[in-house]
Amino acid sequence: MVDIDSERIRIILANIEYEIIEEIGVLSENARGWRKELNKVSWNGRPPKYDIRDWSEDHEKMGKGITLTDEEAEALKKLLD
């Protein structure tokens, strides 16, 4: 079992920088207005990746999500076709 210092986690998460480079589409929206979106996002100044996650209406808060490289997104597209 791993003991995680939750205060340390909060500090690390507070220092994450992101920029939504391209808003591609909304997959769904819940009753509270949060939307599961597909976007191209740059995390901490790195090259943008495809990103699927829940966002608040103003994009100030986010839920857990997944990022995909261009190659991974293409592989996912082939699997879904």
N, C-alpha and C positions, 0 to 999 in steps of 0.2 A: 504494500500500500504506500502511496506517495502522499506526503504531507505538503500541501500547497499553501503558501502564505497569501491569503486573499488580498491583503493590502498591497503586496508587491504586484499581483496581477492587475489590480486597479490602476496602479501607477503606469505600468507598461501599456495598458489599453488606453489610458488617457493621452499617451504620446503618439498614437497612431495618426498619421496624416493620410488623407485620401482626397482624390479629385475625380469626380465623375466626368470622364472624357466624352462619353456618348451614351445617351439614354436610348436603348434599343427597343424595349417593350415591357409591358406589365403582364405577368402571368396570372395573377389573381390579386384580389383585395379583400381584406377581412372587415368585419363590422366596425372595428375601431379606426379604420382608414389606413392601416398599414398595408403596403403593397409588396408582393413578391415580384421583383424586377430583374430583368436581364440588362446589364449595363457593361460598358467598358470602363474599368476603374484603375487608376494609378494609385498604388499603395506605397506610402513613404518615398515618393519620388521615383519609383521604379517604372519600367515600361508597363503600359496598361494591359490588363487581362480581362477576359470575360468574367463576369461576376454575377452570381445568382444569390440573392438574399432578400430578406424582408427589410423594408425601409419605412420610417415614419413619413408623413406627408411632406415635411420640410427637408428631408434627407439629413436631419441632425442626429437622429438615432437610428441604429441598425440592429438587426438580429444576426444570428449565426448564418453563415453562408458558405459558398464554395467558389473558388476561382479556378478558371481554366485557361491554359495557354491556347493560342490559335490552333495548334495541332490537336489538343485535347477537345476543343470545341468542334473541330472538324470530325474527329472520331465519334463524338457523341451524336453529331448530326447524321452520320452514316448509320449508326446503330438505330436511330429513331426513324429513318426513312424506310 
